[in-house]
């Protein structure tokens, strides 16, 4: 049915209705299996390099990128080395059949539509999966590493991998890795896959304290490597029953020190467990290096995309951003043995600024911040800190202050004596 509106061209109402109805999605609910996402463009714009691979594509989302194709031969060589080492001509056929059985489940892990058919996706998962497994194993079992290994003989390659393997867009499902690993685990001795993964990332692990072996092995429900990173940080923290919408942030480390707050290196098994008691802010130690921003940005992006996420990492980034504004803040935390900084202090301070911009967060440190700020508003701790900083910060300053006090006291006594006489 066509309708004329004034002097305009006639409109086919039925055709327009049909066109709009075709645009309407049948189902926008996120699958319960969905766990690998494209980084939202609003986060992407803050630092594009933190989200895209430098050299290695893992999984289908960046597969085929022209700048990453050269590395495909290395991945295939790693699979060839495994087959040769096991001396099993039928192994590749077994691996392919095994992944074909879970191809549909693996495809549903990606929030984006995958433009590869069954055969192409299985090929990507098998090659990339065993490349990752061989990497993990060669890192701990040096007997598996050839003298001129294309990865381990060049330190720059490992640095690329530390960056590329923790990108939210550059993942394959953990179930695929486990399935492949279990088919060949006899060649890797007794260590389970999760321990091999944790060992591989030890170099860039944010926290200097690694969890005990039995606790790592018992981590359940791993979706992929980024999810493993996140679970290593948060698995020991009890869930909060109430989330506050109104935030109360901390002043900088410099301001806190001037208010009388002391900083102490925490002993918790997770960096996320920050405590405050009687004027002492206890923060578990952590490292800052050139991969730190990439790790944080991808973990934050994962939390923002993950349905019903608890925002633990994003909240921690907000806490660090409030504490660290300048190089002086870095120095204070370094002197307290809380930070092990491998960057220029200015660069380290800038790293945490704006990490959480454009995110929606249920802030988990509000109670802590309220306690600290309440303590800071008390006058005595601030006066005591000012006295210590201005008059007792060096032995000579202490002696000069003491001498001035004694002189003042003697003058006062002389004045009183004179007045009485």
C-alpha atoms as a printed R data frame, in Angstrom:
    type eleno elety resid chain resno      x       y      z
1   ATOM     1    CA   UNK     A     1  0.000   0.000  0.000
2   ATOM     2    CA   UNK     A     2  1.454   3.328 -1.141
3   ATOM     3    CA   UNK     A     3  0.621   6.649  0.570
4   ATOM     4    CA   UNK     A     4  1.161  10.156 -0.849
5   ATOM     5    CA   UNK     A     5  2.146  12.859  1.649
6   ATOM     6    CA   UNK     A     6  1.733  16.327  0.140
7   ATOM     7    CA   UNK     A     7  3.916  16.723 -2.916
8   ATOM     8    CA   UNK     A     8  6.389  14.088 -1.769
9   ATOM     9    CA   UNK     A     9  6.976  10.779 -3.491
10  ATOM    10    CA   UNK     A    10  4.613   7.977 -2.469
11  ATOM    11    CA   UNK     A    11  5.756   5.683  0.355
12  ATOM    12    CA   UNK     A    12  5.117   1.953  0.387
13  ATOM    13    CA   UNK     A    13  3.982   1.436  3.985
14  ATOM    14    CA   UNK     A    14  4.053  -2.367  3.819
15  ATOM    15    CA   UNK     A    15  7.588  -2.371  2.463
16  ATOM    16    CA   UNK     A    16  8.741   0.069  5.154
17  ATOM    17    CA   UNK     A    17  7.105  -1.973  7.938
18  ATOM    18    CA   UNK     A    18  8.779  -5.125  6.624
19  ATOM    19    CA   UNK     A    19 12.160  -3.351  6.420
20  ATOM    20    CA   UNK     A    20 11.986  -2.106 10.019
21  ATOM    21    CA   UNK     A    21 10.819  -5.475 11.302
22  ATOM    22    CA   UNK     A    22 13.819  -7.131  9.615
23  ATOM    23    CA   UNK     A    23 16.086  -4.776 11.574
24  ATOM    24    CA   UNK     A    24 14.595  -5.826 14.881
25  ATOM    25    CA   UNK     A    25 16.847  -8.399 16.616
26  ATOM    26    CA   UNK     A    26 15.161 -11.634 17.573
27  ATOM    27    CA   UNK     A    27 17.281 -12.088 20.692
28  ATOM    28    CA   UNK     A    28 19.729  -9.691 22.379
29  ATOM    29    CA   UNK     A    29 20.288 -11.826 25.472
30  ATOM    30    CA   UNK     A    30 23.953 -12.705 25.976
31  ATOM    31    CA   UNK     A    31 24.648 -16.427 25.870
32  ATOM    32    CA   UNK     A    32 25.777 -17.953 29.154
33  ATOM    33    CA   UNK     A    33 28.802 -19.316 27.254
34  ATOM    34    CA   UNK     A    34 29.848 -15.906 25.929
35  ATOM    35    CA   UNK     A    35 33.138 -14.811 27.546
36  ATOM    36    CA   UNK     A    36 35.408 -13.394 24.796
37  ATOM    37    CA   UNK     A    37 34.564  -9.867 23.704
38  ATOM    38    CA   UNK     A    38 35.695  -7.088 21.427
39  ATOM    39    CA   UNK     A    39 36.866  -4.136 23.487
40  ATOM    40    CA   UNK     A    40 34.166  -1.425 23.569
41  ATOM    41    CA   UNK     A    41 35.152   1.475 21.314
42  ATOM    42    CA   UNK     A    42 34.711   3.968 24.173
43  ATOM    43    CA   UNK     A    43 37.557   2.207 26.043
44  ATOM    44    CA   UNK     A    44 39.517   1.441 22.888
45  ATOM    45    CA   UNK     A    45 40.096   5.112 22.122
46  ATOM    46    CA   UNK     A    46 42.058   5.741 25.339
47  ATOM    47    CA   UNK     A    47 44.988   3.544 24.292
48  ATOM    48    CA   UNK     A    48 44.552   1.455 21.155
49  ATOM    49    CA   UNK     A    49 47.907  -0.287 21.569
50  ATOM    50    CA   UNK     A    50 46.770  -1.823 24.855
51  ATOM    51    CA   UNK     A    51 44.114  -3.907 23.082
52  ATOM    52    CA   UNK     A    52 45.588  -5.117 19.773
53  ATOM    53    CA   UNK     A    53 48.318  -7.771 19.305
54  ATOM    54    CA   UNK     A    54 51.859  -6.730 18.446
55  ATOM    55    CA   UNK     A    55 52.915  -9.915 16.647
56  ATOM    56    CA   UNK     A    56 50.784 -12.963 17.528
57  ATOM    57    CA   UNK     A    57 47.137 -13.509 16.685
58  ATOM    58    CA   UNK     A    58 45.409 -16.010 18.953
59  ATOM    59    CA   UNK     A    59 41.934 -17.177 18.051
60  ATOM    60    CA   UNK     A    60 39.716 -15.953 15.208
61  ATOM    61    CA   UNK     A    61 39.195 -12.241 15.972
62  ATOM    62    CA   UNK     A    62 42.588 -11.047 14.714
63  ATOM    63    CA   UNK     A    63 43.421 -14.058 12.555
64  ATOM    64    CA   UNK     A    64 44.519 -13.106  9.050
65  ATOM    65    CA   UNK     A    65 45.676  -9.587  9.923
66  ATOM    66    CA   UNK     A    66 48.450  -8.787  7.389
67  ATOM    67    CA   UNK     A    67 50.940  -7.644 10.034
68  ATOM    68    CA   UNK     A    68 50.538 -10.911 11.973
69  ATOM    69    CA   UNK     A    69 50.741 -13.488  9.175
70  ATOM    70    CA   UNK     A    70 54.516 -13.966  9.369
71  ATOM    71    CA   UNK     A    71 54.206 -15.628 12.787
72  ATOM    72    CA   UNK     A    72 51.825 -18.346 11.541
73  ATOM    73    CA   UNK     A    73 54.784 -20.475 10.421
74  ATOM    74    CA   UNK     A    74 56.227 -20.425 13.940
75  ATOM    75    CA   UNK     A    75 52.935 -21.647 15.388
76  ATOM    76    CA   UNK     A    76 52.754 -24.466 12.850
77  ATOM    77    CA   UNK     A    77 56.375 -25.402 13.625
78  ATOM    78    CA   UNK     A    78 55.537 -25.755 17.319
79  ATOM    79    CA   UNK     A    79 52.723 -28.189 16.476
80  ATOM    80    CA   UNK     A    80 55.066 -30.075 14.150
81  ATOM    81    CA   UNK     A    81 57.639 -30.329 16.946
82  ATOM    82    CA   UNK     A    82 55.065 -31.841 19.300
83  ATOM    83    CA   UNK     A    83 53.974 -34.476 16.757
84  ATOM    84    CA   UNK     A    84 57.593 -35.347 16.022
85  ATOM    85    CA   UNK     A    85 58.490 -35.598 19.717
86  ATOM    86    CA   UNK     A    86 55.586 -37.952 20.441
87  ATOM    87    CA   UNK     A    87 56.262 -39.942 17.273
88  ATOM    88    CA   UNK     A    88 52.521 -40.300 16.685
89  ATOM    89    CA   UNK     A    89 51.428 -39.950 13.021
90  ATOM    90    CA   UNK     A    90 47.747 -40.145 14.005
91  ATOM    91    CA   UNK     A    91 47.995 -37.481 16.714
92  ATOM    92    CA   UNK     A    92 46.958 -34.578 14.486
93  ATOM    93    CA   UNK     A    93 43.875 -36.457 13.318
94  ATOM    94    CA   UNK     A    94 42.965 -37.153 16.957
95  ATOM    95    CA   UNK     A    95 43.385 -33.501 17.909
96  ATOM    96    CA   UNK     A    96 41.207 -32.294 15.048
97  ATOM    97    CA   UNK     A    97 38.424 -34.765 15.859
98  ATOM    98    CA   UNK     A    98 38.493 -33.742 19.512
99  ATOM    99    CA   UNK     A    99 38.134 -30.011 18.778
100 ATOM   100    CA   UNK     A   100 35.438 -30.645 16.162
101 ATOM   101    CA   UNK     A   101 33.337 -32.121 18.971
102 ATOM   102    CA   UNK     A   102 33.365 -28.793 20.861
103 ATOM   103    CA   UNK     A   103 33.550 -26.380 17.908
104 ATOM   104    CA   UNK     A   104 30.000 -25.163 18.430
105 ATOM   105    CA   UNK     A   105 30.575 -24.526 22.133
106 ATOM   106    CA   UNK     A   106 33.843 -22.743 21.363
107 ATOM   107    CA   UNK     A   107 32.143 -20.551 18.741
108 ATOM   108    CA   UNK     A   108 29.496 -19.512 21.268
109 ATOM   109    CA   UNK     A   109 32.225 -18.230 23.599
110 ATOM   110    CA   UNK     A   110 32.767 -15.262 21.262
111 ATOM   111    CA   UNK     A   111 30.443 -12.266 21.517
112 ATOM   112    CA   UNK     A   112 31.235 -11.352 17.908
113 ATOM   113    CA   UNK     A   113 30.055 -13.404 14.936
114 ATOM   114    CA   UNK     A   114 32.902 -15.599 13.661
115 ATOM   115    CA   UNK     A   115 33.330 -15.438  9.882
116 ATOM   116    CA   UNK     A   116 35.066 -18.811  9.647
117 ATOM   117    CA   UNK     A   117 33.361 -22.101  8.858
118 ATOM   118    CA   UNK     A   118 33.738 -25.238 10.979
119 ATOM   119    CA   UNK     A   119 36.896 -26.452  9.252
120 ATOM   120    CA   UNK     A   120 38.597 -23.054  9.376
121 ATOM   121    CA   UNK     A   121 37.773 -22.423 13.028
122 ATOM   122    CA   UNK     A   122 38.939 -25.887 14.113
123 ATOM   123    CA   UNK     A   123 42.227 -25.299 12.276
124 ATOM   124    CA   UNK     A   124 42.743 -21.987 14.122
125 ATOM   125    CA   UNK     A   125 41.908 -23.501 17.515
126 ATOM   126    CA   UNK     A   126 44.189 -26.522 17.083
127 ATOM   127    CA   UNK     A   127 47.219 -24.580 15.831
128 ATOM   128    CA   UNK     A   128 46.871 -21.650 18.234
129 ATOM   129    CA   UNK     A   129 45.960 -23.904 21.147
130 ATOM   130    CA   UNK     A   130 49.011 -26.089 20.849
131 ATOM   131    CA   UNK     A   131 51.223 -23.095 20.236
132 ATOM   132    CA   UNK     A   132 50.160 -21.727 23.638
133 ATOM   133    CA   UNK     A   133 50.564 -25.103 25.371
134 ATOM   134    CA   UNK     A   134 54.039 -25.634 23.914
135 ATOM   135    CA   UNK     A   135 55.014 -22.106 25.005
136 ATOM   136    CA   UNK     A   136 53.966 -22.825 28.567
137 ATOM   137    CA   UNK     A   137 55.782 -26.149 28.619
138 ATOM   138    CA   UNK     A   138 59.006 -24.918 27.045
139 ATOM   139    CA   UNK     A   139 59.173 -22.126 29.604
140 ATOM   140    CA   UNK     A   140 59.392 -24.644 32.457
141 ATOM   141    CA   UNK     A   141 60.886 -27.709 30.696
142 ATOM   142    CA   UNK     A   142 63.979 -26.428 28.946
143 ATOM   143    CA   UNK     A   143 64.757 -29.895 27.578
144 ATOM   144    CA   UNK     A   144 61.913 -29.278 25.090
145 ATOM   145    CA   UNK     A   145 63.514 -26.102 23.754
146 ATOM   146    CA   UNK     A   146 65.805 -26.279 20.749
147 ATOM   147    CA   UNK     A   147 69.009 -24.233 20.679
148 ATOM   148    CA   UNK     A   148 67.712 -21.877 17.983
149 ATOM   149    CA   UNK     A   149 64.085 -21.899 19.046
150 ATOM   150    CA   UNK     A   150 62.289 -19.052 17.164
151 ATOM   151    CA   UNK     A   151 60.704 -17.787 20.403
152 ATOM   152    CA   UNK     A   152 63.035 -18.531 23.303
153 ATOM   153    CA   UNK     A   153 66.260 -17.661 21.504
154 ATOM   154    CA   UNK     A   154 65.022 -14.077 20.996
155 ATOM   155    CA   UNK     A   155 63.972 -12.101 24.053
156 ATOM   156    CA   UNK     A   156 61.875  -9.653 22.014
157 ATOM   157    CA   UNK     A   157 59.538 -12.503 21.011
158 ATOM   158    CA   UNK     A   158 58.753 -13.336 24.610
159 ATOM   159    CA   UNK     A   159 58.039  -9.682 25.305
160 ATOM   160    CA   UNK     A   160 55.583  -9.599 22.391
161 ATOM   161    CA   UNK     A   161 53.909 -12.728 23.772
162 ATOM   162    CA   UNK     A   162 53.543 -11.385 27.309
163 ATOM   163    CA   UNK     A   163 51.617  -8.501 25.759
164 ATOM   164    CA   UNK     A   164 49.613 -10.445 23.164
165 ATOM   165    CA   UNK     A   165 48.483 -13.384 25.309
166 ATOM   166    CA   UNK     A   166 46.589 -11.262 27.839
167 ATOM   167    CA   UNK     A   167 44.498  -9.289 25.336
168 ATOM   168    CA   UNK     A   168 40.743  -9.693 25.625
169 ATOM   169    CA   UNK     A   169 40.352  -9.882 21.829
170 ATOM   170    CA   UNK     A   170 43.197 -12.359 21.407
171 ATOM   171    CA   UNK     A   171 41.948 -15.478 23.182
172 ATOM   172    CA   UNK     A   172 40.736 -19.015 22.706
173 ATOM   173    CA   UNK     A   173 38.492 -20.732 25.285
174 ATOM   174    CA   UNK     A   174 40.206 -22.455 28.210
175 ATOM   175    CA   UNK     A   175 38.169 -25.600 27.535
176 ATOM   176    CA   UNK     A   176 39.920 -25.893 24.153
177 ATOM   177    CA   UNK     A   177 43.345 -25.579 25.782
178 ATOM   178    CA   UNK     A   178 42.468 -28.164 28.425
179 ATOM   179    CA   UNK     A   179 41.093 -30.581 25.840
180 ATOM   180    CA   UNK     A   180 44.254 -30.364 23.750
181 ATOM   181    CA   UNK     A   181 46.516 -30.551 26.788
182 ATOM   182    CA   UNK     A   182 44.803 -33.647 28.180
183 ATOM   183    CA   UNK     A   183 45.412 -35.516 24.921
184 ATOM   184    CA   UNK     A   184 49.174 -35.041 25.191
185 ATOM   185    CA   UNK     A   185 49.766 -34.361 28.887
186 ATOM   186    CA   UNK     A   186 51.980 -37.456 29.264
187 ATOM   187    CA   UNK     A   187 54.727 -35.569 27.425
188 ATOM   188    CA   UNK     A   188 54.614 -32.694 29.923
189 ATOM   189    CA   UNK     A   189 55.283 -34.530 33.196
190 ATOM   190    CA   UNK     A   190 53.072 -33.969 36.227
191 ATOM   191    CA   UNK     A   191 52.186 -30.253 36.184
192 ATOM   192    CA   UNK     A   192 48.581 -29.381 35.284
193 ATOM   193    CA   UNK     A   193 47.891 -26.770 32.617
194 ATOM   194    CA   UNK     A   194 46.894 -24.066 35.093
195 ATOM   195    CA   UNK     A   195 50.276 -24.221 36.856
196 ATOM   196    CA   UNK     A   196 52.098 -24.064 33.534
197 ATOM   197    CA   UNK     A   197 50.112 -20.949 32.611
198 ATOM   198    CA   UNK     A   198 50.774 -19.240 35.952
199 ATOM   199    CA   UNK     A   199 54.480 -20.023 35.686
200 ATOM   200    CA   UNK     A   200 54.650 -18.563 32.167
201 ATOM   201    CA   UNK     A   201 53.158 -15.258 33.278
202 ATOM   202    CA   UNK     A   202 55.232 -15.062 36.472
203 ATOM   203    CA   UNK     A   203 57.472 -12.425 34.853
204 ATOM   204    CA   UNK     A   204 54.638  -9.945 34.327
205 ATOM   205    CA   UNK     A   205 52.377 -10.947 37.224
206 ATOM   206    CA   UNK     A   206 51.311  -7.714 38.913
207 ATOM   207    CA   UNK     A   207 51.586  -9.075 42.430
208 ATOM   208    CA   UNK     A   208 54.954 -10.181 43.789
209 ATOM   209    CA   UNK     A   209 53.212 -12.858 45.884
210 ATOM   210    CA   UNK     A   210 52.038 -15.927 43.998
211 ATOM   211    CA   UNK     A   211 49.288 -18.086 45.416
212 ATOM   212    CA   UNK     A   212 50.179 -21.533 46.848
213 ATOM   213    CA   UNK     A   213 50.066 -24.457 44.432
214 ATOM   214    CA   UNK     A   214 47.006 -26.093 45.999
215 ATOM   215    CA   UNK     A   215 45.017 -22.844 45.832
216 ATOM   216    CA   UNK     A   216 45.927 -22.288 42.172
217 ATOM   217    CA   UNK     A   217 44.940 -25.821 41.198
218 ATOM   218    CA   UNK     A   218 41.567 -25.399 42.909
219 ATOM   219    CA   UNK     A   219 40.554 -22.324 40.900
220 ATOM   220    CA   UNK     A   220 37.391 -23.362 39.063
221 ATOM   221    CA   UNK     A   221 35.387 -22.152 36.091
222 ATOM   222    CA   UNK     A   222 38.254 -20.619 34.092
223 ATOM   223    CA   UNK     A   223 37.004 -19.167 30.794
224 ATOM   224    CA   UNK     A   224 40.315 -18.107 29.203
225 ATOM   225    CA   UNK     A   225 43.724 -16.628 30.104
226 ATOM   226    CA   UNK     A   226 42.411 -13.153 30.971
227 ATOM   227    CA   UNK     A   227 39.819 -14.762 33.223
228 ATOM   228    CA   UNK     A   228 42.586 -16.807 34.895
229 ATOM   229    CA   UNK     A   229 44.523 -13.600 35.579
230 ATOM   230    CA   UNK     A   230 41.444 -12.055 37.143
231 ATOM   231    CA   UNK     A   231 40.638 -15.112 39.276
232 ATOM   232    CA   UNK     A   232 44.221 -15.213 40.586
233 ATOM   233    CA   UNK     A   233 43.640 -11.713 41.979
234 ATOM   234    CA   UNK     A   234 40.151 -12.013 43.413
235 ATOM   235    CA   UNK     A   235 39.568 -15.638 44.372
236 ATOM   236    CA   UNK     A   236 40.383 -15.222 48.085
237 ATOM   237    CA   UNK     A   237 38.294 -12.118 48.722
238 ATOM   238    CA   UNK     A   238 34.908 -12.576 50.346
239 ATOM   239    CA   UNK     A   239 32.013 -11.165 48.344
240 ATOM   240    CA   UNK     A   240 30.522  -7.955 49.677
241 ATOM   241    CA   UNK     A   241 26.810  -8.124 50.354
242 ATOM   242    CA   UNK     A   242 26.150  -4.454 49.709
243 ATOM   243    CA   UNK     A   243 27.473  -2.064 47.085
244 ATOM   244    CA   UNK     A   244 27.268   1.668 47.535
245 ATOM   245    CA   UNK     A   245 26.527   3.910 44.589
246 ATOM   246    CA   UNK     A   246 28.073   7.044 46.147
247 ATOM   247    CA   UNK     A   247 31.848   6.989 46.089
248 ATOM   248    CA   UNK     A   248 34.308   8.398 48.584
249 ATOM   249    CA   UNK     A   249 37.828   8.373 47.151
250 ATOM   250    CA   UNK     A   250 41.192   8.609 48.889
251 ATOM   251    CA   UNK     A   251 43.549  11.586 48.753
252 ATOM   252    CA   UNK     A   252 46.967  11.023 47.208
253 ATOM   253    CA   UNK     A   253 49.694   9.148 49.062
254 ATOM   254    CA   UNK     A   254 51.462  12.481 49.660
255 ATOM   255    CA   UNK     A   255 48.354  14.037 51.207
256 ATOM   256    CA   UNK     A   256 47.744  10.966 53.342
257 ATOM   257    CA   UNK     A   257 51.322  11.039 54.636
258 ATOM   258    CA   UNK     A   258 50.938  14.714 55.532
259 ATOM   259    CA   UNK     A   259 47.753  13.830 57.403
260 ATOM   260    CA   UNK     A   260 49.614  11.303 59.521
261 ATOM   261    CA   UNK     A   261 48.753   8.096 57.657
262 ATOM   262    CA   UNK     A   262 51.527   5.510 57.596
263 ATOM   263    CA   UNK     A   263 51.964   3.013 54.758
264 ATOM   264    CA   UNK     A   264 52.811  -0.640 55.346
265 ATOM   265    CA   UNK     A   265 53.480  -3.498 52.940
266 ATOM   266    CA   UNK     A   266 50.601  -5.964 53.232
267 ATOM   267    CA   UNK     A   267 51.000  -9.724 53.480
268 ATOM   268    CA   UNK     A   268 47.739 -10.780 51.845
269 ATOM   269    CA   UNK     A   269 47.813 -13.407 49.100
270 ATOM   270    CA   UNK     A   270 45.997 -11.030 46.745
271 ATOM   271    CA   UNK     A   271 46.923  -7.458 45.827
272 ATOM   272    CA   UNK     A   272 43.273  -6.441 46.027
273 ATOM   273    CA   UNK     A   273 43.035  -6.820 49.814
274 ATOM   274    CA   UNK     A   274 43.828  -3.320 51.140
275 ATOM   275    CA   UNK     A   275 43.327  -2.727 54.884
276 ATOM   276    CA   UNK     A   276 43.287   0.275 57.228
277 ATOM   277    CA   UNK     A   277 43.697   0.164 60.993
278 ATOM   278    CA   UNK     A   278 44.701   2.808 63.544
279 ATOM   279    CA   UNK     A   279 46.367   5.156 61.074
280 ATOM   280    CA   UNK     A   280 48.137   2.452 59.033
281 ATOM   281    CA   UNK     A   281 47.160   1.771 55.430
282 ATOM   282    CA   UNK     A   282 48.261  -1.756 54.567
283 ATOM   283    CA   UNK     A   283 48.704  -2.407 50.838
284 ATOM   284    CA   UNK     A   284 50.096  -5.658 49.383
285 ATOM   285    CA   UNK     A   285 53.198  -5.076 47.290
286 ATOM   286    CA   UNK     A   286 53.011  -5.007 43.497
287 ATOM   287    CA   UNK     A   287 55.224  -4.408 40.485
288 ATOM   288    CA   UNK     A   288 54.960  -1.732 37.797
289 ATOM   289    CA   UNK     A   289 56.494  -2.478 34.415
290 ATOM   290    CA   UNK     A   290 55.824  -1.766 30.749
291 ATOM   291    CA   UNK     A   291 53.112  -4.455 30.447
292 ATOM   292    CA   UNK     A   292 51.166  -3.269 33.518
293 ATOM   293    CA   UNK     A   293 48.880  -0.876 31.633
294 ATOM   294    CA   UNK     A   294 48.010  -3.513 29.033
295 ATOM   295    CA   UNK     A   295 47.147  -6.028 31.770
296 ATOM   296    CA   UNK     A   296 44.925  -3.557 33.605
297 ATOM   297    CA   UNK     A   297 43.127  -2.247 30.535
298 ATOM   298    CA   UNK     A   298 42.215  -5.706 29.274
299 ATOM   299    CA   UNK     A   299 41.064  -6.907 32.697
300 ATOM   300    CA   UNK     A   300 38.931  -3.765 33.075
301 ATOM   301    CA   UNK     A   301 37.525  -4.216 29.569
302 ATOM   302    CA   UNK     A   302 36.673  -7.837 30.420
303 ATOM   303    CA   UNK     A   303 34.842  -6.770 33.578
304 ATOM   304    CA   UNK     A   304 32.901  -4.131 31.659
305 ATOM   305    CA   UNK     A   305 31.776  -6.698 29.063
306 ATOM   306    CA   UNK     A   306 31.155  -9.615 31.430
307 ATOM   307    CA   UNK     A   307 27.492  -9.887 32.486
308 ATOM   308    CA   UNK     A   308 26.966  -9.359 36.240
309 ATOM   309    CA   UNK     A   309 30.662  -8.685 36.858
310 ATOM   310    CA   UNK     A   310 31.702  -7.582 40.360
311 ATOM   311    CA   UNK     A   311 34.127  -4.848 39.131
312 ATOM   312    CA   UNK     A   312 36.949  -5.888 41.476
313 ATOM   313    CA   UNK     A   313 39.828  -4.965 39.160
314 ATOM   314    CA   UNK     A   314 38.213  -1.719 38.024
315 ATOM   315    CA   UNK     A   315 37.685  -0.708 41.660
316 ATOM   316    CA   UNK     A   316 41.337  -1.469 42.405
317 ATOM   317    CA   UNK     A   317 42.428   0.690 39.459
318 ATOM   318    CA   UNK     A   318 40.335   3.562 40.853
319 ATOM   319    CA   UNK     A   319 41.945   3.141 44.282
320 ATOM   320    CA   UNK     A   320 45.466   3.248 42.803
321 ATOM   321    CA   UNK     A   321 44.579   6.237 40.627
322 ATOM   322    CA   UNK     A   322 43.441   8.192 43.683
323 ATOM   323    CA   UNK     A   323 46.602   7.266 45.608
324 ATOM   324    CA   UNK     A   324 49.057   7.953 42.777
325 ATOM   325    CA   UNK     A   325 49.027  11.379 41.138
326 ATOM   326    CA   UNK     A   326 52.682  12.391 41.000
327 ATOM   327    CA   UNK     A   327 56.168  10.931 41.097
328 ATOM   328    CA   UNK     A   328 56.296  11.878 44.803
329 ATOM   329    CA   UNK     A   329 53.405   9.490 45.466
330 ATOM   330    CA   UNK     A   330 55.349   6.737 43.689
331 ATOM   331    CA   UNK     A   331 58.391   7.504 45.856
332 ATOM   332    CA   UNK     A   332 56.360   7.281 49.078
333 ATOM   333    CA   UNK     A   333 54.947   3.866 48.158
334 ATOM   334    CA   UNK     A   334 58.367   2.706 46.929
335 ATOM   335    CA   UNK     A   335 60.027   3.677 50.219
336 ATOM   336    CA   UNK     A   336 57.326   1.703 52.041
337 ATOM   337    CA   UNK     A   337 58.238  -1.358 49.899
338 ATOM   338    CA   UNK     A   338 54.707  -1.428 48.451
339 ATOM   339    CA   UNK     A   339 55.757  -0.648 44.884
340 ATOM   340    CA   UNK     A   340 58.563  -2.266 42.930
341 ATOM   341    CA   UNK     A   341 58.821   0.199 40.052
342 ATOM   342    CA   UNK     A   342 60.632  -0.616 36.807
343 ATOM   343    CA   UNK     A   343 59.574   2.578 35.059
344 ATOM   344    CA   UNK     A   344 60.490   6.228 35.329
345 ATOM   345    CA   UNK     A   345 58.556   7.594 38.368
346 ATOM   346    CA   UNK     A   346 56.761  10.160 36.181
347 ATOM   347    CA   UNK     A   347 55.713   7.463 33.696
348 ATOM   348    CA   UNK     A   348 54.583   5.183 36.517
349 ATOM   349    CA   UNK     A   349 52.424   7.954 37.989
350 ATOM   350    CA   UNK     A   350 50.795   8.653 34.626
351 ATOM   351    CA   UNK     A   351 50.082   4.973 34.036
352 ATOM   352    CA   UNK     A   352 47.227   4.825 36.549
353 ATOM   353    CA   UNK     A   353 45.611   8.100 35.517
354 ATOM   354    CA   UNK     A   354 42.432   7.641 33.491
355 ATOM   355    CA   UNK     A   355 42.614   3.833 33.513
356 ATOM   356    CA   UNK     A   356 38.971   3.611 34.519
357 ATOM   357    CA   UNK     A   357 37.533   6.443 32.381
358 ATOM   358    CA   UNK     A   358 34.197   5.649 30.704
359 ATOM   359    CA   UNK     A   359 33.527   2.646 32.921
360 ATOM   360    CA   UNK     A   360 30.497   1.934 35.091
361 ATOM   361    CA   UNK     A   361 31.575   0.632 38.489
362 ATOM   362    CA   UNK     A   362 30.164  -0.557 41.789
363 ATOM   363    CA   UNK     A   363 33.074   0.688 43.911
364 ATOM   364    CA   UNK     A   364 34.320  -1.904 46.416
365 ATOM   365    CA   UNK     A   365 36.621   0.283 48.529
366 ATOM   366    CA   UNK     A   366 34.072   2.815 49.732
367 ATOM   367    CA   UNK     A   367 34.114   1.630 53.376
368 ATOM   368    CA   UNK     A   368 37.915   1.703 53.404
369 ATOM   369    CA   UNK     A   369 37.969   5.223 51.961
370 ATOM   370    CA   UNK     A   370 35.416   6.412 54.521
371 ATOM   371    CA   UNK     A   371 37.572   5.112 57.383
372 ATOM   372    CA   UNK     A   372 40.759   6.693 56.032
373 ATOM   373    CA   UNK     A   373 39.135  10.055 55.302
374 ATOM   374    CA   UNK     A   374 37.521  10.128 58.741
375 ATOM   375    CA   UNK     A   375 40.927   9.554 60.330
376 ATOM   376    CA   UNK     A   376 42.468  12.307 58.200
377 ATOM   377    CA   UNK     A   377 39.868  14.810 59.376
378 ATOM   378    CA   UNK     A   378 41.012  14.389 62.983
379 ATOM   379    CA   UNK     A   379 43.379  17.226 63.943
380 ATOM   380    CA   UNK     A   380 45.997  15.475 66.078
381 ATOM   381    CA   UNK     A   381 47.316  13.047 63.410
382 ATOM   382    CA   UNK     A   382 47.710  15.944 60.975
383 ATOM   383    CA   UNK     A   383 49.508  18.161 63.521
384 ATOM   384    CA   UNK     A   384 51.731  15.279 64.546
385 ATOM   385    CA   UNK     A   385 52.637  14.625 60.900
386 ATOM   386    CA   UNK     A   386 53.423  18.296 60.269
387 ATOM   387    CA   UNK     A   387 55.648  18.418 63.337
388 ATOM   388    CA   UNK     A   388 57.472  15.262 62.301
389 ATOM   389    CA   UNK     A   389 57.909  16.481 58.727
390 ATOM   390    CA   UNK     A   390 58.989  20.040 59.480
391 ATOM   391    CA   UNK     A   391 60.918  19.689 62.719
392 ATOM   392    CA   UNK     A   392 62.003  16.091 63.239
393 ATOM   393    CA   UNK     A   393 62.698  14.769 59.745
394 ATOM   394    CA   UNK     A   394 66.528  14.788 60.230
395 ATOM   395    CA   UNK     A   395 68.821  14.507 63.289
396 ATOM   396    CA   UNK     A   396 70.012  18.121 62.838
397 ATOM   397    CA   UNK     A   397 66.454  19.391 62.594
398 ATOM   398    CA   UNK     A   398 65.598  17.499 65.781
399 ATOM   399    CA   UNK     A   399 68.632  18.934 67.621
400 ATOM   400    CA   UNK     A   400 67.845  22.464 66.418
401 ATOM   401    CA   UNK     A   401 64.211  22.149 67.474
402 ATOM   402    CA   UNK     A   402 65.202  20.733 70.864
403 ATOM   403    CA   UNK     A   403 67.734  23.537 71.404
404 ATOM   404    CA   UNK     A   404 65.144  26.152 70.479
405 ATOM   405    CA   UNK     A   405 62.660  24.575 72.871
406 ATOM   406    CA   UNK     A   406 65.209  24.540 75.733
407 ATOM   407    CA   UNK     A   407 66.152  28.153 74.992
408 ATOM   408    CA   UNK     A   408 62.491  29.145 75.015
409 ATOM   409    CA   UNK     A   409 61.941  27.317 78.295
410 ATOM   410    CA   UNK     A   410 64.975  28.993 79.936
411 ATOM   411    CA   UNK     A   411 63.804  32.393 78.693
412 ATOM   412    CA   UNK     A   412 60.370  31.751 80.151
413 ATOM   413    CA   UNK     A   413 61.839  30.686 83.507
414 ATOM   414    CA   UNK     A   414 64.098  33.772 83.578
415 ATOM   415    CA   UNK     A   415 61.126  36.008 82.861
416 ATOM   416    CA   UNK     A   416 59.088  34.420 85.639
417 ATOM   417    CA   UNK     A   417 62.038  34.725 88.064
418 ATOM   418    CA   UNK     A   418 62.516  38.391 87.159
419 ATOM   419    CA   UNK     A   419 58.845  39.189 87.648
420 ATOM   420    CA   UNK     A   420 58.834  37.562 91.104
421 ATOM   421    CA   UNK     A   421 61.851  39.590 92.178
